[in-house]
Amino acid sequence: MSYTRVKIVEPQDNYVLLLTFDNNECRELDMKPYLDDGPIFQALKDPVLFKTARLCAHTVAWANNADIAPERIYEMCL
């Protein structure tokens, strides 16, 4: 299965991620609606932890091992 992959992750203020995909599209992902999806994402309400967002296996991951399925992240930005 082919999907659009993340190539750059830039955490912003207010729980927003600025993402650049392998098709060179830049999109913003507002993570606020997802921060209540279980304890691992609730922990990301800590702004310091949220800012640990990084590129991992063509998607986004955080220092607490939270991550987003790579095939889903592009759709979440729509």
Gaussian input, Z-matrix of N, CA and C with variables (Angstrom, degrees):
# hf/3-21g

backbone

0 1
 N
 C     1     B1
 C     2     B2     1     A1
 N     3     B3     2     A2     1     D1
 C     4     B4     3     A3     2     D2
 C     5     B5     4     A4     3     D3
 N     6     B6     5     A5     4     D4
 C     7     B7     6     A6     5     D5
 C     8     B8     7     A7     6     D6
 N     9     B9     8     A8     7     D7
 C    10    B10     9     A9     8     D8
 C    11    B11    10    A10     9     D9
 N    12    B12    11    A11    10    D10
 C    13    B13    12    A12    11    D11
 C    14    B14    13    A13    12    D12
 N    15    B15    14    A14    13    D13
 C    16    B16    15    A15    14    D14
 C    17    B17    16    A16    15    D15
 N    18    B18    17    A17    16    D16
 C    19    B19    18    A18    17    D17
 C    20    B20    19    A19    18    D18
 N    21    B21    20    A20    19    D19
 C    22    B22    21    A21    20    D20
 C    23    B23    22    A22    21    D21
 N    24    B24    23    A23    22    D22
 C    25    B25    24    A24    23    D23
 C    26    B26    25    A25    24    D24
 N    27    B27    26    A26    25    D25
 C    28    B28    27    A27    26    D26
 C    29    B29    28    A28    27    D27
 N    30    B30    29    A29    28    D28
 C    31    B31    30    A30    29    D29
 C    32    B32    31    A31    30    D30
 N    33    B33    32    A32    31    D31
 C    34    B34    33    A33    32    D32
 C    35    B35    34    A34    33    D33
 N    36    B36    35    A35    34    D34
 C    37    B37    36    A36    35    D35
 C    38    B38    37    A37    36    D36
 N    39    B39    38    A38    37    D37
 C    40    B40    39    A39    38    D38
 C    41    B41    40    A40    39    D39
 N    42    B42    41    A41    40    D40
 C    43    B43    42    A42    41    D41
 C    44    B44    43    A43    42    D42
 N    45    B45    44    A44    43    D43
 C    46    B46    45    A45    44    D44
 C    47    B47    46    A46    45    D45
 N    48    B48    47    A47    46    D46
 C    49    B49    48    A48    47    D47
 C    50    B50    49    A49    48    D48
 N    51    B51    50    A50    49    D49
 C    52    B52    51    A51    50    D50
 C    53    B53    52    A52    51    D51
 N    54    B54    53    A53    52    D52
 C    55    B55    54    A54    53    D53
 C    56    B56    55    A55    54    D54
 N    57    B57    56    A56    55    D55
 C    58    B58    57    A57    56    D56
 C    59    B59    58    A58    57    D57
 N    60    B60    59    A59    58    D58
 C    61    B61    60    A60    59    D59
 C    62    B62    61    A61    60    D60
 N    63    B63    62    A62    61    D61
 C    64    B64    63    A63    62    D62
 C    65    B65    64    A64    63    D63
 N    66    B66    65    A65    64    D64
 C    67    B67    66    A66    65    D65
 C    68    B68    67    A67    66    D66
 N    69    B69    68    A68    67    D67
 C    70    B70    69    A69    68    D68
 C    71    B71    70    A70    69    D69
 N    72    B72    71    A71    70    D70
 C    73    B73    72    A72    71    D71
 C    74    B74    73    A73    72    D72
 N    75    B75    74    A74    73    D73
 C    76    B76    75    A75    74    D74
 C    77    B77    76    A76    75    D75
 N    78    B78    77    A77    76    D76
 C    79    B79    78    A78    77    D77
 C    80    B80    79    A79    78    D78
 N    81    B81    80    A80    79    D79
 C    82    B82    81    A81    80    D80
 C    83    B83    82    A82    81    D81
 N    84    B84    83    A83    82    D82
 C    85    B85    84    A84    83    D83
 C    86    B86    85    A85    84    D84
 N    87    B87    86    A86    85    D85
 C    88    B88    87    A87    86    D86
 C    89    B89    88    A88    87    D87
 N    90    B90    89    A89    88    D88
 C    91    B91    90    A90    89    D89
 C    92    B92    91    A91    90    D90
 N    93    B93    92    A92    91    D91
 C    94    B94    93    A93    92    D92
 C    95    B95    94    A94    93    D93
 N    96    B96    95    A95    94    D94
 C    97    B97    96    A96    95    D95
 C    98    B98    97    A97    96    D96
 N    99    B99    98    A98    97    D97
 C   100   B100    99    A99    98    D98
 C   101   B101   100   A100    99    D99
 N   102   B102   101   A101   100   D100
 C   103   B103   102   A102   101   D101
 C   104   B104   103   A103   102   D102
 N   105   B105   104   A104   103   D103
 C   106   B106   105   A105   104   D104
 C   107   B107   106   A106   105   D105
 N   108   B108   107   A107   106   D106
 C   109   B109   108   A108   107   D107
 C   110   B110   109   A109   108   D108
 N   111   B111   110   A110   109   D109
 C   112   B112   111   A111   110   D110
 C   113   B113   112   A112   111   D111
 N   114   B114   113   A113   112   D112
 C   115   B115   114   A114   113   D113
 C   116   B116   115   A115   114   D114
 N   117   B117   116   A116   115   D115
 C   118   B118   117   A117   116   D116
 C   119   B119   118   A118   117   D117
 N   120   B120   119   A119   118   D118
 C   121   B121   120   A120   119   D119
 C   122   B122   121   A121   120   D120
 N   123   B123   122   A122   121   D121
 C   124   B124   123   A123   122   D122
 C   125   B125   124   A124   123   D123
 N   126   B126   125   A125   124   D124
 C   127   B127   126   A126   125   D125
 C   128   B128   127   A127   126   D126
 N   129   B129   128   A128   127   D127
 C   130   B130   129   A129   128   D128
 C   131   B131   130   A130   129   D129
 N   132   B132   131   A131   130   D130
 C   133   B133   132   A132   131   D131
 C   134   B134   133   A133   132   D132
 N   135   B135   134   A134   133   D133
 C   136   B136   135   A135   134   D134
 C   137   B137   136   A136   135   D135
 N   138   B138   137   A137   136   D136
 C   139   B139   138   A138   137   D137
 C   140   B140   139   A139   138   D138
 N   141   B141   140   A140   139   D139
 C   142   B142   141   A141   140   D140
 C   143   B143   142   A142   141   D141
 N   144   B144   143   A143   142   D142
 C   145   B145   144   A144   143   D143
 C   146   B146   145   A145   144   D144
 N   147   B147   146   A146   145   D145
 C   148   B148   147   A147   146   D146
 C   149   B149   148   A148   147   D147
 N   150   B150   149   A149   148   D148
 C   151   B151   150   A150   149   D149
 C   152   B152   151   A151   150   D150
 N   153   B153   152   A152   151   D151
 C   154   B154   153   A153   152   D152
 C   155   B155   154   A154   153   D153
 N   156   B156   155   A155   154   D154
 C   157   B157   156   A156   155   D155
 C   158   B158   157   A157   156   D156
 N   159   B159   158   A158   157   D157
 C   160   B160   159   A159   158   D158
 C   161   B161   160   A160   159   D159
 N   162   B162   161   A161   160   D160
 C   163   B163   162   A162   161   D161
 C   164   B164   163   A163   162   D162
 N   165   B165   164   A164   163   D163
 C   166   B166   165   A165   164   D164
 C   167   B167   166   A166   165   D165
 N   168   B168   167   A167   166   D166
 C   169   B169   168   A168   167   D167
 C   170   B170   169   A169   168   D168
 N   171   B171   170   A170   169   D169
 C   172   B172   171   A171   170   D170
 C   173   B173   172   A172   171   D171
 N   174   B174   173   A173   172   D172
 C   175   B175   174   A174   173   D173
 C   176   B176   175   A175   174   D174
 N   177   B177   176   A176   175   D175
 C   178   B178   177   A177   176   D176
 C   179   B179   178   A178   177   D177
 N   180   B180   179   A179   178   D178
 C   181   B181   180   A180   179   D179
 C   182   B182   181   A181   180   D180
 N   183   B183   182   A182   181   D181
 C   184   B184   183   A183   182   D182
 C   185   B185   184   A184   183   D183
 N   186   B186   185   A185   184   D184
 C   187   B187   186   A186   185   D185
 C   188   B188   187   A187   186   D186
 N   189   B189   188   A188   187   D187
 C   190   B190   189   A189   188   D188
 C   191   B191   190   A190   189   D189
 N   192   B192   191   A191   190   D190
 C   193   B193   192   A192   191   D191
 C   194   B194   193   A193   192   D192
 N   195   B195   194   A194   193   D193
 C   196   B196   195   A195   194   D194
 C   197   B197   196   A196   195   D195
 N   198   B198   197   A197   196   D196
 C   199   B199   198   A198   197   D197
 C   200   B200   199   A199   198   D198
 N   201   B201   200   A200   199   D199
 C   202   B202   201   A201   200   D200
 C   203   B203   202   A202   201   D201
 N   204   B204   203   A203   202   D202
 C   205   B205   204   A204   203   D203
 C   206   B206   205   A205   204   D204
 N   207   B207   206   A206   205   D205
 C   208   B208   207   A207   206   D206
 C   209   B209   208   A208   207   D207
 N   210   B210   209   A209   208   D208
 C   211   B211   210   A210   209   D209
 C   212   B212   211   A211   210   D210
 N   213   B213   212   A212   211   D211
 C   214   B214   213   A213   212   D212
 C   215   B215   214   A214   213   D213
 N   216   B216   215   A215   214   D214
 C   217   B217   216   A216   215   D215
 C   218   B218   217   A217   216   D216
 N   219   B219   218   A218   217   D217
 C   220   B220   219   A219   218   D218
 C   221   B221   220   A220   219   D219
 N   222   B222   221   A221   220   D220
 C   223   B223   222   A222   221   D221
 C   224   B224   223   A223   222   D222
 N   225   B225   224   A224   223   D223
 C   226   B226   225   A225   224   D224
 C   227   B227   226   A226   225   D225
 N   228   B228   227   A227   226   D226
 C   229   B229   228   A228   227   D227
 C   230   B230   229   A229   228   D228
 N   231   B231   230   A230   229   D229
 C   232   B232   231   A231   230   D230
 C   233   B233   232   A232   231   D231

   B1=1.4499
   B2=1.5296
   B3=1.2943
   B4=1.4463
   B5=1.5306
   B6=1.3153
   B7=1.4517
   B8=1.5217
   B9=1.3180
   B10=1.4546
   B11=1.5142
   B12=1.3341
   B13=1.4540
   B14=1.5238
   B15=1.3147
   B16=1.4582
   B17=1.5236
   B18=1.3393
   B19=1.4628
   B20=1.5294
   B21=1.3525
   B22=1.4621
   B23=1.5319
   B24=1.3321
   B25=1.4703
   B26=1.5232
   B27=1.3375
   B28=1.4634
   B29=1.5258
   B30=1.3399
   B31=1.4653
   B32=1.5261
   B33=1.3206
   B34=1.4593
   B35=1.5321
   B36=1.3261
   B37=1.4607
   B38=1.5240
   B39=1.3266
   B40=1.4609
   B41=1.5318
   B42=1.3431
   B43=1.4731
   B44=1.5244
   B45=1.3104
   B46=1.4639
   B47=1.5214
   B48=1.3259
   B49=1.4635
   B50=1.5205
   B51=1.3070
   B52=1.4572
   B53=1.5262
   B54=1.3185
   B55=1.4602
   B56=1.5199
   B57=1.3076
   B58=1.4577
   B59=1.5172
   B60=1.3253
   B61=1.4656
   B62=1.5214
   B63=1.3214
   B64=1.4640
   B65=1.5269
   B66=1.3369
   B67=1.4645
   B68=1.5334
   B69=1.3374
   B70=1.4652
   B71=1.5271
   B72=1.3199
   B73=1.4631
   B74=1.5160
   B75=1.3326
   B76=1.4599
   B77=1.5236
   B78=1.3156
   B79=1.4572
   B80=1.5166
   B81=1.3235
   B82=1.4520
   B83=1.5175
   B84=1.3169
   B85=1.4594
   B86=1.5211
   B87=1.3180
   B88=1.4598
   B89=1.5210
   B90=1.3249
   B91=1.4617
   B92=1.5270
   B93=1.3331
   B94=1.4643
   B95=1.5299
   B96=1.3373
   B97=1.4718
   B98=1.5341
   B99=1.3175
   B100=1.4618
   B101=1.5264
   B102=1.3365
   B103=1.4521
   B104=1.5225
   B105=1.3135
   B106=1.4638
   B107=1.5215
   B108=1.3337
   B109=1.4665
   B110=1.5265
   B111=1.3141
   B112=1.4618
   B113=1.5150
   B114=1.3337
   B115=1.4601
   B116=1.5238
   B117=1.3216
   B118=1.4667
   B119=1.5285
   B120=1.3285
   B121=1.4623
   B122=1.5247
   B123=1.3243
   B124=1.4685
   B125=1.5231
   B126=1.3156
   B127=1.4683
   B128=1.5267
   B129=1.3335
   B130=1.4694
   B131=1.5255
   B132=1.3298
   B133=1.4658
   B134=1.5291
   B135=1.3260
   B136=1.4612
   B137=1.5284
   B138=1.3446
   B139=1.4614
   B140=1.5289
   B141=1.3157
   B142=1.4698
   B143=1.5257
   B144=1.3296
   B145=1.4622
   B146=1.5268
   B147=1.3315
   B148=1.4648
   B149=1.5239
   B150=1.3227
   B151=1.4761
   B152=1.5278
   B153=1.3397
   B154=1.4715
   B155=1.5223
   B156=1.3221
   B157=1.4706
   B158=1.5232
   B159=1.3375
   B160=1.4603
   B161=1.5243
   B162=1.3137
   B163=1.4554
   B164=1.5210
   B165=1.3151
   B166=1.4653
   B167=1.5279
   B168=1.3126
   B169=1.4703
   B170=1.5281
   B171=1.3364
   B172=1.4644
   B173=1.5156
   B174=1.3346
   B175=1.4570
   B176=1.5180
   B177=1.3355
   B178=1.4605
   B179=1.5214
   B180=1.3273
   B181=1.4617
   B182=1.5242
   B183=1.3319
   B184=1.4569
   B185=1.5202
   B186=1.3128
   B187=1.4649
   B188=1.5302
   B189=1.3279
   B190=1.4636
   B191=1.5302
   B192=1.3285
   B193=1.4698
   B194=1.5248
   B195=1.3200
   B196=1.4684
   B197=1.5280
   B198=1.3105
   B199=1.4631
   B200=1.5150
   B201=1.3083
   B202=1.4662
   B203=1.5205
   B204=1.3079
   B205=1.4608
   B206=1.5205
   B207=1.3344
   B208=1.4608
   B209=1.5281
   B210=1.3090
   B211=1.4601
   B212=1.5308
   B213=1.3283
   B214=1.4613
   B215=1.5335
   B216=1.3047
   B217=1.4631
   B218=1.5334
   B219=1.3178
   B220=1.4764
   B221=1.5285
   B222=1.3239
   B223=1.4707
   B224=1.5188
   B225=1.3367
   B226=1.4484
   B227=1.5238
   B228=1.3238
   B229=1.4585
   B230=1.5282
   B231=1.2909
   B232=1.4690
   B233=1.5111
   A1=108.77
   A2=116.83
   A3=122.31
   A4=109.61
   A5=115.91
   A6=120.85
   A7=108.59
   A8=115.82
   A9=121.42
   A10=107.88
   A11=116.69
   A12=121.58
   A13=111.24
   A14=114.93
   A15=121.24
   A16=108.38
   A17=116.70
   A18=118.95
   A19=112.72
   A20=117.53
   A21=121.32
   A22=108.65
   A23=116.33
   A24=123.18
   A25=107.62
   A26=115.65
   A27=120.56
   A28=108.65
   A29=117.32
   A30=119.00
   A31=110.47
   A32=115.46
   A33=122.89
   A34=108.76
   A35=115.57
   A36=119.95
   A37=109.31
   A38=115.38
   A39=123.17
   A40=113.07
   A41=116.38
   A42=122.37
   A43=113.91
   A44=114.79
   A45=121.54
   A46=108.70
   A47=115.40
   A48=121.63
   A49=108.40
   A50=116.18
   A51=121.36
   A52=105.42
   A53=116.24
   A54=122.46
   A55=110.79
   A56=115.42
   A57=121.43
   A58=106.54
   A59=115.49
   A60=121.38
   A61=110.49
   A62=116.13
   A63=120.54
   A64=113.60
   A65=117.63
   A66=120.59
   A67=110.32
   A68=116.47
   A69=126.74
   A70=114.55
   A71=117.77
   A72=120.77
   A73=108.91
   A74=115.90
   A75=122.43
   A76=107.19
   A77=115.07
   A78=119.96
   A79=109.66
   A80=115.44
   A81=121.12
   A82=108.71
   A83=114.73
   A84=120.84
   A85=108.00
   A86=116.23
   A87=122.07
   A88=107.08
   A89=116.31
   A90=121.00
   A91=113.16
   A92=118.73
   A93=120.36
   A94=113.46
   A95=120.11
   A96=118.59
   A97=113.86
   A98=118.14
   A99=121.62
   A100=113.15
   A101=117.66
   A102=120.73
   A103=114.06
   A104=117.87
   A105=121.17
   A106=112.03
   A107=116.82
   A108=121.87
   A109=111.05
   A110=116.12
   A111=120.89
   A112=112.35
   A113=116.25
   A114=121.31
   A115=114.63
   A116=118.06
   A117=118.97
   A118=111.46
   A119=117.46
   A120=120.50
   A121=111.56
   A122=118.38
   A123=120.77
   A124=110.16
   A125=117.49
   A126=121.16
   A127=111.58
   A128=117.02
   A129=121.05
   A130=112.58
   A131=117.35
   A132=120.12
   A133=110.32
   A134=116.95
   A135=121.27
   A136=106.81
   A137=118.19
   A138=120.03
   A139=113.58
   A140=118.05
   A141=120.65
   A142=109.69
   A143=117.09
   A144=120.64
   A145=110.92
   A146=117.22
   A147=119.91
   A148=111.00
   A149=116.81
   A150=121.47
   A151=112.21
   A152=118.32
   A153=120.14
   A154=111.83
   A155=118.26
   A156=121.80
   A157=109.71
   A158=115.05
   A159=120.88
   A160=109.71
   A161=115.52
   A162=121.79
   A163=109.12
   A164=116.61
   A165=122.08
   A166=107.98
   A167=116.68
   A168=121.90
   A169=112.17
   A170=116.49
   A171=123.71
   A172=114.31
   A173=117.13
   A174=120.93
   A175=108.51
   A176=117.10
   A177=122.51
   A178=109.29
   A179=115.19
   A180=121.83
   A181=108.39
   A182=115.31
   A183=122.10
   A184=109.99
   A185=116.14
   A186=122.72
   A187=113.12
   A188=118.71
   A189=121.44
   A190=112.08
   A191=117.37
   A192=124.65
   A193=114.34
   A194=118.25
   A195=120.14
   A196=107.27
   A197=115.78
   A198=120.32
   A199=109.22
   A200=114.51
   A201=120.92
   A202=107.60
   A203=116.93
   A204=120.67
   A205=109.80
   A206=118.20
   A207=120.39
   A208=113.66
   A209=117.71
   A210=119.66
   A211=112.10
   A212=118.23
   A213=121.75
   A214=113.68
   A215=117.70
   A216=120.77
   A217=113.45
   A218=117.69
   A219=120.52
   A220=109.85
   A221=116.94
   A222=121.74
   A223=111.24
   A224=117.82
   A225=121.50
   A226=112.19
   A227=117.32
   A228=121.71
   A229=112.37
   A230=119.02
   A231=121.39
   A232=111.61
   D1=133.85
   D2=179.87
   D3=-100.29
   D4=141.28
   D5=176.60
   D6=-147.25
   D7=161.58
   D8=178.61
   D9=-77.66
   D10=129.74
   D11=-173.56
   D12=-104.43
   D13=147.09
   D14=175.59
   D15=-76.80
   D16=136.37
   D17=174.77
   D18=-119.70
   D19=-18.89
   D20=175.67
   D21=-141.66
   D22=135.07
   D23=177.03
   D24=-123.23
   D25=127.30
   D26=177.06
   D27=-130.92
   D28=103.35
   D29=177.33
   D30=-68.12
   D31=136.92
   D32=-179.41
   D33=-115.97
   D34=175.25
   D35=173.73
   D36=-67.42
   D37=164.07
   D38=174.23
   D39=63.31
   D40=30.60
   D41=174.13
   D42=61.95
   D43=39.86
   D44=177.80
   D45=-113.65
   D46=140.69
   D47=173.55
   D48=-111.41
   D49=132.82
   D50=171.56
   D51=-98.21
   D52=118.61
   D53=-173.72
   D54=-118.15
   D55=137.34
   D56=171.10
   D57=-114.30
   D58=129.51
   D59=-176.75
   D60=-101.46
   D61=168.12
   D62=-177.11
   D63=-68.64
   D64=-8.45
   D65=173.11
   D66=-94.40
   D67=10.66
   D68=179.55
   D69=69.84
   D70=11.68
   D71=172.60
   D72=-76.18
   D73=139.47
   D74=172.49
   D75=-109.08
   D76=129.44
   D77=-179.63
   D78=-137.78
   D79=153.45
   D80=174.07
   D81=-101.66
   D82=139.96
   D83=175.71
   D84=-120.50
   D85=112.55
   D86=175.63
   D87=-81.29
   D88=111.77
   D89=-175.83
   D90=-85.89
   D91=-8.68
   D92=-176.32
   D93=-51.96
   D94=-43.13
   D95=-179.46
   D96=-65.25
   D97=-16.28
   D98=-175.93
   D99=-100.66
   D100=-4.75
   D101=-174.11
   D102=-75.89
   D103=-2.36
   D104=174.52
   D105=-108.14
   D106=9.93
   D107=-178.52
   D108=-85.32
   D109=68.87
   D110=176.51
   D111=88.01
   D112=163.90
   D113=-172.61
   D114=-61.94
   D115=-33.17
   D116=-177.75
   D117=-67.39
   D118=-35.36
   D119=176.95
   D120=-83.61
   D121=-29.85
   D122=175.99
   D123=-60.99
   D124=-33.77
   D125=178.82
   D126=-61.83
   D127=-24.65
   D128=-179.45
   D129=-72.69
   D130=-5.16
   D131=173.86
   D132=-65.85
   D133=-19.14
   D134=173.30
   D135=-71.87
   D136=113.84
   D137=-175.28
   D138=-58.77
   D139=-32.56
   D140=178.86
   D141=-66.36
   D142=-44.55
   D143=177.96
   D144=-66.22
   D145=-41.14
   D146=179.30
   D147=-57.31
   D148=-39.27
   D149=-177.04
   D150=-71.39
   D151=-3.93
   D152=175.48
   D153=-82.03
   D154=3.92
   D155=179.88
   D156=-53.08
   D157=135.33
   D158=-177.57
   D159=-147.94
   D160=164.66
   D161=175.70
   D162=-76.64
   D163=132.74
   D164=178.58
   D165=-151.94
   D166=115.43
   D167=177.52
   D168=52.66
   D169=46.90
   D170=175.90
   D171=68.21
   D172=21.22
   D173=176.71
   D174=-146.80
   D175=-163.53
   D176=-177.46
   D177=-109.54
   D178=137.31
   D179=174.87
   D180=-138.84
   D181=159.01
   D182=-179.47
   D183=-122.86
   D184=168.53
   D185=-177.08
   D186=-62.94
   D187=-22.22
   D188=178.94
   D189=-90.24
   D190=13.26
   D191=179.81
   D192=75.16
   D193=8.00
   D194=171.21
   D195=-68.81
   D196=143.53
   D197=174.47
   D198=-153.70
   D199=169.52
   D200=-179.86
   D201=-119.79
   D202=136.92
   D203=179.17
   D204=-55.39
   D205=127.54
   D206=-175.85
   D207=-60.29
   D208=-30.41
   D209=-179.88
   D210=-77.51
   D211=-9.76
   D212=-177.05
   D213=-103.30
   D214=-26.58
   D215=-169.14
   D216=-61.65
   D217=-38.59
   D218=179.29
   D219=-62.38
   D220=-42.63
   D221=179.68
   D222=-64.41
   D223=-33.27
   D224=-179.13
   D225=-65.42
   D226=-22.11
   D227=-178.85
   D228=-83.31
   D229=-9.02
   D230=-176.00
   D231=-76.97

